[in-house]
């Protein structure tokens, strides 16, 4: 049985959600730790969020998250009408 390990940490939930979406696009399941902490707190607190993946998916997920998402300028111009 594999265990969950943290692959990404941020104090901004949107950064974690973007990384989760990127992994999901490659069919790598991931889970957000501490996602609902501020929903139960009386006042917002500074909380780190963690993106968790299976230890067997860690290496593949790490490669996906390290990919550069920028579109090369020449690719963009070639697609333009």
C-alpha positions as CSV (number, residue, x, y, z in Angstrom):
1,X,0.0,0.0,0.0
2,X,1.4,3.4,-0.9
3,X,1.4,6.4,1.3
4,X,0.6,10.0,0.6
5,X,3.6,12.4,0.5
6,X,3.6,16.2,0.2
7,X,4.8,17.4,-3.2
8,X,3.9,21.1,-3.0
9,X,3.3,23.6,-0.2
10,X,1.9,27.1,-0.3
11,X,0.1,29.5,1.9
12,X,-2.2,30.3,-1.0
13,X,-4.9,27.8,-1.8
14,X,-5.2,28.9,-5.4
15,X,-1.5,27.9,-6.1
16,X,-2.3,24.4,-4.7
17,X,-5.4,24.2,-6.8
18,X,-3.5,25.1,-10.0
19,X,-0.9,22.4,-9.3
20,X,-3.7,19.9,-8.6
21,X,-5.3,20.7,-11.9
22,X,-2.0,20.3,-13.7
23,X,-1.6,16.9,-12.2
24,X,-5.2,15.9,-13.0
25,X,-4.6,16.8,-16.6
26,X,-2.0,14.0,-16.6
27,X,-4.2,11.6,-14.7
28,X,-2.1,11.8,-11.5
29,X,-4.5,11.9,-8.5
30,X,-3.7,14.3,-5.8
31,X,-5.3,15.6,-2.6
32,X,-5.2,18.9,-0.7
33,X,-4.3,18.8,3.0
34,X,-5.7,21.6,5.1
35,X,-8.1,22.7,2.4
36,X,-11.0,23.6,4.7
37,X,-9.1,25.0,7.7
38,X,-10.3,28.5,7.2
39,X,-13.9,27.4,6.8
40,X,-14.0,26.3,10.4
41,X,-11.9,29.0,12.0
42,X,-13.7,32.0,13.5
43,X,-11.2,34.3,11.9
44,X,-8.9,33.7,8.9
45,X,-5.5,32.2,9.9
46,X,-2.3,31.9,8.0
47,X,-2.2,28.3,7.1
48,X,0.0,26.3,4.8
49,X,-1.7,24.1,2.3
50,X,-0.1,20.9,1.0
51,X,-0.6,19.0,-2.2
52,X,-0.3,15.3,-1.5
53,X,0.3,12.5,-4.0
54,X,0.9,8.8,-3.7
55,X,4.6,8.0,-3.1
56,X,4.5,5.8,-6.3
57,X,3.3,8.8,-8.3
58,X,5.8,11.3,-6.7
59,X,8.5,11.2,-9.4
60,X,6.0,11.6,-12.3
61,X,4.2,14.4,-10.5
62,X,7.4,16.2,-9.7
63,X,8.3,16.2,-13.4
64,X,4.8,17.5,-14.4
65,X,5.0,20.3,-11.8
66,X,8.5,21.3,-13.1
67,X,7.4,21.7,-16.7
68,X,7.4,25.2,-18.1
69,X,3.9,26.3,-19.2
70,X,4.9,29.3,-21.2
71,X,3.9,29.3,-24.9
72,X,6.8,30.0,-27.1
73,X,6.2,33.2,-29.1
74,X,6.8,31.5,-32.5
75,X,4.2,28.8,-31.6
76,X,1.7,31.4,-30.9
77,X,2.3,33.2,-34.1
78,X,2.1,30.0,-36.1
79,X,-1.4,29.3,-34.7
80,X,-2.6,32.8,-35.5
81,X,-4.9,33.2,-38.6
